[in-house]
Amino acid sequence: MTKNRPRLAAARRMMAKLVAAAPVAIRRGDELRLDLEGPIGDRDPKTGKGIFAAPIEAALKAHSDAQFVEITIDSAGGALDEAMKIYRALRAARGFVTTTAGSQCSSAASLILMGGDLRMAYAKSQILLHGVEIKGPPESERQRWTAEKYTKLAQYIERSDKEIVDIYAKRGFFGREWFERELKNENPLRIETAQACGIIHCLAGEESRHARTFGPGIR
């Protein structure tokens, strides 16, 4: 078994490279489909999967005539700036955008979810909202981290959290205060709560009932 480990590791690396090279979008008729999986702004070293703004922006631009854009998201989150770029690209898309949360849609991934005109999830989808987190400086650099630097970081986090709440409150159904409180909560939303606050409109498979009740998604 030990002799086979290098071969297995090499096979995993090769598979990760193939996954990384796979096209981010598939066009079928008037529909453009993007399956987004992995960390945002990075790649999973084991699977090679990752979510990056540039190829998504390029796909949306190349297929700007697509009438429908279908996005699935399965991610624990990642880089805020990448997620914001993707959110803006989805909002600027000409076609009707549907975003669906997969098994996990947490942190920055929820911003991509908010880019949809119609937002859906599954009964067991894990949706988690929380504020910006920045890792502290390495031990070797802490002697150079002055109060001014920490203050600037705190100001950046405060501005970023405000921008995140702005999106939730504008696109969702609840007020800023509710979303501000939720950012401090480290527990996933219950699906019923996610629907009540407007993070999602309905469960996947209930689109027809949602359309009859609320009308088409509001861009």
Secondary structure by P-SEA (a helix, b strand, c coil): cccaaaaaaaaaaaaaaaaaacccccccccbbbbbbbcccccccccccccccaaaaaaaaaaaccccbbbbbbbcccccaaaaaaaaaaaaacccbbbbbbcccccaaaaaaaacccbbbbcccbbbbbbcbbbbcccccccccccaaaaaaaaaaaaaaaaaaaaaaaaaccccaaaaaaaaaccccccaaaaaaaccccccccaaaaaaaacccccc
